[in-house]
């Protein structure tokens, strides 16, 4: 009987721990907009360069470790400055709660920039805005 009571107490404690851990996990996860904002902040605007440049190196020359290219190293994705401004404007509208204007801005972005690296994010943002408007 003592073993049975001990097992029930242990099972209830385990269940409470799992439930509290699941609640903490849900509360700490960033929202869709937070993830998108973080991605945009990591993107580097790509400037249009009209001149050609070349880089040379001298064998044995000292260089910083940051200057070394490692195959497969993740680098920030570059995007056109105009595209980044339009996307950021649409995100600002969504963050301010003006979902109708944000939808229009994201739709315009998709129309004007169909080959943009931000296209998939704009489509996801449009879907997210449609869901929040239907509530």
Buried (B, 14 or more C-beta within 10 A) or exposed (E): EEEEEEEEEEEEEEEEEEEEEEEEEEEEEEEBEEEBBEEBEEBEEEEEEEEEEEEEEEEEEEEEEEEEEEEEEEEEEEBBEEBBEBBBBBBBBBEEEEBEBBBBBBBBBBEEBEEBEBBEBBEBBBEBBEEBEEE
